[in-house]
Amino acid sequence: MVRILQTKLIQPYLSELAEPVKKAWNQVASNLGFEGLESLISTYKDMRFWLLNAGHVSKKAPTGENGFMSERSARAISNLYIAYSNIMDGLCYSGAMTYGTRIEIGGQLVSDSRELLKRIMPTSNDADEIIDPTTNLAELQALQVAKGRSNTPDRGAIIVLHNGEEFSGLHSQVRVRSTVCLPQFEEAMINSNPGLIGNSRRIEYTGRGSTPDLEKYAQSVAIQEVLTLAGVLSVKDGYDDVFKWLADQQIYTNADSQRKGRTALSLQKALDSLQGNFDFKDLSELLEITKLVETKLLTTTNDSQKQLKPTIINTLARARAGISSLKVSRKEYMDLDAYERFYRYVHEKTVDSIALRPMNWGELTNSFTRDDIERILKTYFNANIGETLSLDELTLLLNHHFFFAQLRGEI
């Protein structure tokens, strides 16, 4: 399978890679001793340098009488995930370093190398189209398998475009997971009845990368939960189009609704986010969506939802903290001494006593010199650094100490 993917989905499209993606890969290849990406790919045919590591988190929604998630819920939740994927991903950016290379764009370190390098495959591009409210997902999923674009139905619900060519988003941000046994799928295909494959849907978000910052990861997942709840609430209110629902809730103007309904995350938006320039409008909208979910859920008289109130309150607070952390002024923190910058990142709290952690781990560690990290390791973690380590080695060591300090409850 790995060789097929490299042969069918990487090598034929190398000449068509977006320039920032190609430059990032050439940096990796050069550092590994190759002339460029083509030389690296022709030498290693097992995709060993394709960064797959992603935090896959699935969410279920209330089911209908047949026990399955409704089409409307699946579309609404998926569309919200796609629309705000750069915010959920941005919280988990983990730094420019990879394979001994520090990836740059225009002379500036990127906050997350994986965000660029994963785009070597057309199927890992961001979804180019929000799912239309009239789309029959089961039919679309069956069709993508029938056309040979997807090996399973659950990877066929999202479409990406690459230079005008249509692909299933096999490795894009969202998968609409549908449980189905092979005989049932065969029956659906033979009888042209795709409705048979729509069993037990859950929506899986696959965009975010890995990060040693467990709190930032939790904040990203909390935003995903808020978006899931918003999608469910839109369906409960009788809407087929979640963006129309948000417009009617005064979150968007009509123009915003159209923008969200037709435009997905572009490569340019990803590049901006990788340099710390997150879409302020997206962040503001997310805060408003969080307030809307809070208002609708916490004023309910439903006994079962009342029991969930403490959990919902914590999720909302964590989501707010994550959104707010990407809105803060970077300059205020970059002007600080490196140790003070690290200390405030670790300990600063929101009014809800949730860790604020301004920026993300990638932006923070990119800002440190070798001496900065050595000082943090020795002073904050009491680490014994016996030999002279490189900047990359010290960065990995800092990731290690920070991660395990959180697991031990010391941070």
Protein Blocks (a to p, Z undefined) as FASTA:
>chain_A
ZZmmmmmmmmmmmmmgcfklmmmmmmmmmmnopablmlmmmmpmnhpmpcfbccdddddd
dddfkopacfklmmmmmmmmmmmmmmmmmmmpgbjbeghiacdeehiacfblklmmmmmp
mklpccfbdcdfklcfklmmmmmmmnopafbfklmmbccdeehiacddfklmbdcddddd
fklmmmmmmnopaklmmgoiacddfkbccdfblklmmmmmmmmmmmmmmmmmmmmnopab
lklmmmmnomacfklmmmmmmpccdfklmmmmmnopacfklmmmmmmmmmmmmmmmmmcc
bfklmmmmmmmmmmmmmmmmmmmmmmpcfklmmmpcfklmmmmmmmpccfkopafkgaif
klmmmmpcfklmmmmmmmmnopacfbacdfklmmmmmmmmmmmmmmnopZZ
